[in-house]
Amino acid sequence: MKRAIEISVRTYRRLLKLYPQRHLAEYGEEMARCFRDLCCDEARRRGIAGLVAAWGFILRDLVGSLIREHRAEGRKAMNRFGELMRRKISDEKLKELGAVLSWYGAAAILYGSVFKLTSLPLTEGQLVIGLLCAAAVTLQMTMIGLLLRPAAESRRVTKLDA
Amino acid sequence: MKTPDELLPLTPAVFHILLALADEARHGYAIMSEVESATGGQLRMGPGTLYGSIKRMIAAGLIEEIDHRPASDDERRRYYRLTPFGRKVAAAESRRVTKLASMARSKGLTRPAFEKG
């Protein structure tokens, strides 16, 4: 009977490998110990019939819990992926991207306005002045962006330290 | 932190694990045996169900693992006990079940089957 129990426990340990890795690492040993106790009790009470009955019960439990654990692990993996994506595209980066896009948007509107003016009876001198103004504003926006960037970087460092 | 009522109703497995741990700390197989004997064999939990529930109950703060084990026992076994929050949740679930039972009683549903006309 002792040999039958040993074989049962060895087989159950192999089946435990079907559980998600983390669950197995955390509770695999305890589950195998629990199974051994159950087999010993059943074998003591009803002999080999008890051992067979224990296997019937354990297999039902195994299938149900495997489905539950893999589903839970799948949900966790999806959450982790979402969190990773959220962290990769951090709020700071989104703000920076938004700022850059809005600056270029503003510059595009400015240039558009200047070129629109060409349909008006402007002299070449006035057009050149208009284009220079637009270029100056774009340069100014880029400068402001470069000046703000170190502040954003330092905020990120402070967050990581915390 | 959730309130006890937010976790209700509990699944039978979780409620019975809480009840098994209400009077003393136990290891996994002792919880399984206690639940089986307390329910007269109606609820049997295998190691898969038990440790899945234990994992989720620890995450929810209902139970915790303890470091000290009885000297007589195998020191590799892991013992679990109720947390104060787990005790509150068990009490809240008990009140809920009692209320349900009294509702069923008031509608005459708890009389033995042979009395039914």
Chai-1 contact restraints between the chains, C-beta under 6 A:
chainA,res_idxA,chainB,res_idxB,connection_type,confidence,min_distance_angstrom,max_distance_angstrom,comment,restraint_id
A,Y27,B,Y51,contact,1.0,0.0,6.0,A-B,restraint_1
A,E30,B,G28,contact,1.0,0.0,6.0,A-B,restraint_2
A,E30,B,R78,contact,1.0,0.0,6.0,A-B,restraint_3
A,M31,B,P47,contact,1.0,0.0,6.0,A-B,restraint_4
A,M31,B,Y51,contact,1.0,0.0,6.0,A-B,restraint_5
A,C34,B,G28,contact,1.0,0.0,6.0,A-B,restraint_6
A,C34,B,Y29,contact,1.0,0.0,6.0,A-B,restraint_7
A,C34,B,P47,contact,1.0,0.0,6.0,A-B,restraint_8
A,F35,B,P47,contact,1.0,0.0,6.0,A-B,restraint_9
A,D37,B,Y29,contact,1.0,0.0,6.0,A-B,restraint_10
A,I58,B,G46,contact,1.0,0.0,6.0,A-B,restraint_11
A,D61,B,G46,contact,1.0,0.0,6.0,A-B,restraint_12
A,D61,B,G48,contact,1.0,0.0,6.0,A-B,restraint_13
A,D61,B,T49,contact,1.0,0.0,6.0,A-B,restraint_14
A,L62,B,G48,contact,1.0,0.0,6.0,A-B,restraint_15
A,S65,B,G48,contact,1.0,0.0,6.0,A-B,restraint_16
A,S65,B,T49,contact,1.0,0.0,6.0,A-B,restraint_17
A,S65,B,G52,contact,1.0,0.0,6.0,A-B,restraint_18
A,R68,B,G52,contact,1.0,0.0,6.0,A-B,restraint_19
A,E69,B,G52,contact,1.0,0.0,6.0,A-B,restraint_20
